[in-house]
Amino acid sequence: MSCSRQSCSWRANLLLCLGLFLHCGEAIVHTEAQAGPLYRVVGSPLSISCNVSGFSNPDAEQEFEVRVKKPANPTFEINIISTGNNDFGYAIYLDRVRSKEITLTHVSPTAVVFEIQRLQKNDEGEFECSVKNSENVYLGTYSAHTVVKVIDNSLSVSSPASTSLSYNEGEALMLTCQASSNTVQHTHLSIAWYLRKDGEDDPRPIISLDRDFTLSPGPGFEGRYQAGLVRLDKIGEATYRLKMDQLEVSDQGQIYCQAREWIQDPDRSWYAITQADAAETTVNVRAREVLPDTSSLVVRISAQPPTLQEGQELSLSCNIDTEKLRERFFSVAWRKGGVELARIGPTGILSVGPEYSVRGQEGELRAARVGSKDYRLILQPVRTDDHGVYICTAWPQDRGQDGVFTQGAAQDSSSQLVSISATESGLSLEMQNIVKVNERDKLVLTCKVLGVKGQLSVTWQHKATSAAIFTNVISLSQEGVMETGGEFSRRRVKATRPTTDTFTLELDEVTPSDSGVYQCAVSEWKTNSKTNSQSQTATVTVEPVESYVKVNLVSRDNIVTVGDDVALMCRVRGPHVPITLTWSLQRDATNLDNILTLNYDGAVSWSAGVEQSYQLKVENKPNEVRYHLLIHGASQREAGSYQCSASVFIENAYKRLPASNQLAVKVNKPVSKLDLTSAPALTSNINTDLEIKCSVISTTSASSRYAVTWLLQQQAEKQIIVSSDRDALLAFGPQVELSHRQRISMKHTKGPSFELSIRQAQISDGGSYTCEVVEWLQDPRGDWYELSPVSRTTNVTVLEPENNLSIEKNELELNRSTTQDFTIPCHITNQSSSDSEFQVIWFRQKVAETKHLPIFTAYRDATLQDRSGMGDRLRFSHPLPNQFSLTVSKPGREDSGLYFCEVEEWIPSLSHGWRRVAVEKSGNLTVYVNAEGDARAVSEPACNSGIWIGILVAFALCAVAVVVGLLLKICQSNRGKKAENSLWTEQVTLNSKPSAED
């Protein structure tokens, strides 16, 4: 038995509830995946870990499946890969799965790693890792989700265009590169300089600056780094400089700069999302020329005194001896345990080693050339940590014609042990080793002094990393004079001595860059002479504001109906800091609109046109501030995804914190309460007025407006007859002819009711009439919105009575001379509809012919067609709506024959236009035309006059008398009609029009 994921979800929930009830105390299945969102760069790899726990058999291998929901269609899941089914993935991912670009690998029976080797832009979405249930009961969660955002690579690395450089051994090299990124997310950069030697595949790191700004020398360069010969400096925002003093031949090769961009995932781990290399620079190092034999160079060291107490003065003398000493140049250096204290160059310039730079600045370390072959270094006061073995090293220097010195081979002296014991003063320091402080807070360090006997001075020093050198922050002399050092001169920093044995350092509004190692160096003085010095360090971590101030957006009810109130709460948790808060609303996928900004000083700036819709309230709590955004009477304008973002005011600048989660507010239309009633069926006779009524019996609001549409369905065709919008503006359907629009009307009556009226209904007006009503409501902002349409249908039947068309059917016979006109009448005595129109056709059958042919047609649109060939002798007359006649003037013998008319009745149809409903034929008129001009007319049944004379010879006189009397009567009647026609008849010019039969 199988089911879809949707249909199975309710079963899983039911089984989960039953499992919780029946298996209380048992393990619950729990599935975890790497927390998101994970930001990764196009083309980089993606790795998501997923594991499950809680199955009864923890050693059983579980089957996992991975799916994804894309942002374009967040409700549709796409199968990617499964550990148990090779054909699990959809076609969009199947090829990448088969080529191993996408893998799902077990790292343990209950854990897998999902990997994509090269991310594509359309891989972005919400990934779901689910485990198939291998047991009989559902108990727990069987899937976990990780959102992956795929961003473009914005890391750029470049270096000056120098493809090849040449140096002499011992010279200094300096290279720079620029590295920057435009990534919107918060990222860190790490920089490393590499040396790729000829014939070696893997480059060697020279020195690197990691994402936490820690310098690290590469393997083989540690000693030169400790001696200050290899350095990496950051200059400005994006320039990184490599400096290598005293180049060696082994430094030859290709040197380049590599940058990596790091992002911190939600699990607080750092991930390198991309890296880029600058162009390589080829460095050639020429070996120095072989100097004259230096085996005769002798270097000696001596200490005065070799044994002394803490606070006394130590003098280390270095003596060199060789041939032609006065004609040559030398460099001399003092070292202790591999660390260089100081060096005097060939021109007599002193340089102090990084570890002793502060003591050199304070005058505790001095060195100078005191003779042609004597050099002296003085330490005063000495400290107990100055105890140890000292060596003096000398290098011959050969000066070229260009004035550049070339260094020769080094010659060391023998070792000199210096013993230093602690004095009776017992000066010692105590400090808290590890200090954490929040950004923007004041850093306060306390240095406790023990064993105080003389006057004391203190110098506070700082270095950002353990590999860096100390720089002075501030000092307090034994006379109480305070002096700020270096970059801290622009900061609010203070050194105090609140008690005799306590020194404090106060640094206001610290930032993460103030993290590092702080040193408290205390010196003891006696009659303006420093007798003893001690130092103690503390590691300070400045927590960035985003690590302890969190912004979260919540709401109790974010799905409301139009007109309801909505309350959103933005919680800013953490210590109270000056916050500037911005509320924003995203109505679609592209536009993010600011609603308001609340400045840290209390000023509120609203976006145009929104202040009347929202209200802001601030609530202070001990460990958080709650910002309430209230929506009074929500409308569709306020629907969308809300977000609050905060900025902290630090050192006269704003630092933006990570924005809150997005919270969608959905404003639904109210459920329509509209209900209609109408007659299910209506029956009407043709040519009567038809009224169809549709009434509202319940409504959603008393202020509702209505848009009404009447539709007619006949067979499969459905068309709009007439409609009115919510403002009662009428519009006819596009298929309704202009002539029919005069018969159709619609009106709104009290109730409300909606009536459709059709005057003079026709058969074709029958069908299913649908009254469709859309209810419109007005939201609190004055915008109108519509609810779902409601409709009712009435089946209309229009009955057609029996054919009501009738015309006169008198059978007449006429004798005419060539000088006497005759008229063929066509009178309609009854019709089916008052809106009827008629088409009349006159026919003639000539003497001795058996076929009757049309001679004249009067179409219902008043178009006339003459097919008789009589020309002007034929006149058409239409004096009354139901009377038609055709007159033949000056007839000839060829005009003799049988005449009649045929009438077609047409009535209008609402959906099909005009249609023919009846055809009737008149009686026959037989006309004889002769030269004498005799004429007679006999009503049927009539017999041939010759037969009557033959039969009624005996009654000839009576018959003649009767016939003459009858003819006189007919003539009088005809003259009366002719006179009547003469009052109404219109002479119409005849136009030829081909008939359908032609």
C-alpha positions, 0 to 999 in steps of 0.5 A: 500500500502506498500514498502520496507525501501529502496524504501520508502526512496526516497518517504520520501525525496520527501514528505519532500521537498514538506512538506518544500515547502508547510508548511513553518513555521510549526513544523518539526519532529525531532528525537533524540537518546542518542549520541554515541559511548557508550562503555559498558561491556559484561554482563552489561545493556544497556539503550538508550533514544529516543524522538521525537518532532514536531508532530502537536499533541504533546500529541499523543502517537507515535510508536517507532521501534529499529533496529541494523546494525552489523559491519560484515554487515553494510548495513543490518538492523535487527529488534529488537523491536517495541512498536506497534508490538510484532512480529516485531523482527527477530528471533535472538532477538525475544526470548530475547524480549519475555523474557523481557531481551530486552524492549522498554518502553514509558516514555512519549507519545513521548519518550521511553527507549530502554534497554538490561538487559545483553549485549552480544558481538554480540549486538555491532553495530549501533542502529537506533531508528525510529518513525512511521509517524502518519501524512499525510506528511513527514516533518523532521527526523524520525530516530536517530542513536547510535553506541554501542561498546561492550568491555570485562570486564578488571576490577580486584579487589583483597585483601590479603588472610585474611579471619578473623581478631580479634581486641580489642575495641580501636585498629586500623584496616588496610586493603588494596585492589588492583584495576586496569583496562586494558580498552583501553578507558579513564575510571576512578575508584571509590573505596568504603569500605563496612561493612556487619553486621550479620543479615543485607541484605544491606552493609553499606558504610564506606568511598569512593573515587569517580571517581573525587578523592573526599573522602566521609564518609558513614552514621554513620562514619562522625564524626569519619572521621572528627576526623581523625579516618577513612581514605582511602589512595591511595598508588601507582597506584592500592592500596587502604588502609582503616585505622580505628583507635579506633575500636568500637564493632559496626565495627564488621562484613564483610568488603570488597572493591568494585571498579567501572569503569566509562566512560564518554559518549559523552553527558559528563555524567559519566556511571558505566560500571562495578563493582567488589568486593574483597573478604570479610574479617571478622573482630571481635572486642572484647569489652574492659574490664570494667575499675574501676569506673571513676565517680570520674574523674573530667575534668576542662577547663579554658581559659586565657584570655577568651576574647581577640583580633585577633592576641593575644595568647590564652591558654586553660588549661585542668585539670584532677583529680581522685583517684590514678592519678599518677599511671594511664594513660590518653589521653586528647583532646581539641575540638571546635564545634565537631572538634578536635584541638589536642590530647595528648596520654597516653605517651605524644605524641601530634597529631594535628587534620586535620583541624589545621594541617597547623597551627600546622606546622607553630607553631600557635598551640602548646600543652603539658602536664605541670604537672601530672594533667595539660595539656595546648594548646596555639593558637597564633595568634588567628583569628576571626574564633577561636571564639567559645565554647571549651571542654576538654575531657579525657579518662583513658587508661589501659596498658596491659602486652603487653604494649597495651593501652585500652581506657576507657570511655570519660569524658568531661569538661564543656564548655568554651566560648572564645570571639575574636574580630577583631583588629584595624589592619583591615587585610583582604584578597581578592581572585578570588573564582573560577579559571579555567586554561588549562592544560599545562598553568601557574596557577597564583593566586593573593591574595590582602591584605587590611589594611596592617600595619606591616610586612607580610608573606604568605603561599600558600597551596593546597588540592585536595578535600574539605575533604582533608587537606591543604599541603604547596605549597610555602611560602614567609617570611616577610624577603622575603625568599621563601621556597617550600613545599613537592611534589611541591619542584620538580615543577616550582613554585614561590611566589612573592610580586609584590606590597606592598599589593599583593601576587602572586602564579605562578605554571608552566605547571599545570595538572588536578591533580593540581585542588583543593582548594588553600589557601592564608594564610597571617600573620602580624608580629611585632618585630618577633612576629605574631600578626594577620593571615588571609586566603582566598581560591580559587577553581581551575579547571585545564581543561584537554587538551582533553577538549579544544583541538579537532581533526577533519578530513575532506575532500572535495572529498574522492571518487576519480578515480585512478590517481586523487589527494586527499586532507585530512585536520586534524584540531586541534582546540584550543590553540596552544600547542606542538602537535605531529601528526600521520597520519594512514591508515586502509586498512582492519578490522585488520591492522592500518598502520602509514603513518607519524609522525610530531613531535612537534619540526618539525621533520617528520618520514615517514613509509617505501615506502610511502613518494613518495605518500604523501605530508604534509602541515601545516597551522597555524590559530589563533585558530587552526592548519590545517594539510593537507595530499595530495595524488598525483595520488591516487591508490588502495594502498592509499584507506582505512580509514584515521585517524589523532591522536595527542599527547601533550607534557606535563612535558617531556611526551606525553599525547595522545588525542582522535583520530579524526574521521575515513574518508574513501577514496575510489579509483574507477577504471575509467569507461571503454571506451573499445569497440569491433567489430566483424562479427556477423556470419561466414560460412565456408566449411569443410577442409578450414582455418577459421579466426575470427577477433575481433577489438578494436574500442575505448579504455580507454587509449593509453597505455592500455594492453589487456588480450584476451580469446576466448571461444566456446559455443556448446549447453549448454557447454562453454569452453575456447579455447585459451587465452593470458594475458596482456603480450601476453603469450598464454595458451590453454583451459584445454579441448582442445586436443593436436592434435587440438592445432596444428590447432589453433593459435591466434595473435594480429595485429595492431589496435589492433585486435585479430585473432583466426585461425583454420586450416582445419575447421571441422563440429564440429568446428561450434558454438558461438565464444566469444572474451572476452577482459579485458583492463589493466591500470597502476596506478601512483604507477606502479601497473596494474589493470583491468577493466570490461571485454568486449566481442563480439560473432561470430556465426560460421557455418562449412558446410560439402559438399557431401560425397567425399569419393570414392574407386575402385569398379571393380568386378573381378573373379580369378582362382588360384592354390595352388601355386599362391598368390592373392591380394585383393586391396582397393584403395581410389580414392577421400577423404573429407579432406587432414587430413582424416584418414582411417580404412579398413576392409576386408570381405570374404564370403566362397563358399556355405555360405550366410554370409560374415565375417571380416577377417582383419582390419587396424585401423586408428591408424595403429593397425592391427587385423587378424581374418582369421585364415590364420596366416603368409599366410596373408600379409597387405600392405599400400604403399601409403596414399590412397592405401591398399591391402591384399595378401593371399599366398599359398592359399588352396581350403578353401580360395575360395570365395567372397572378398571385403573391406570396408573403414571408413573415419575419420576427426578431430574435434575441440571440439569432437576429431575424428569423422567418416564422410563416409563409402564406400564399394569396388567391389567384388573379386571372387576367385577360388582355384583348383589344376590345377591352372587355373585362369580367370577374367571376368568383370561384367556382367559375366555369368557362363562359362558353359552356355556360352559354351552351347549357343555359341557352334557354336562360340567356336573357336571365344570365346576361342580366345577372352577369351585367348586374354582377359586373356593375357591382364589382366595377363599383367596388374596384373603383372604390378601392382604387380611389382608396389606394390613390390616397396612400399609394407611393410611386417607388422607383424600382431597383433591381436586386438578385434573389436567393433563387437566382 
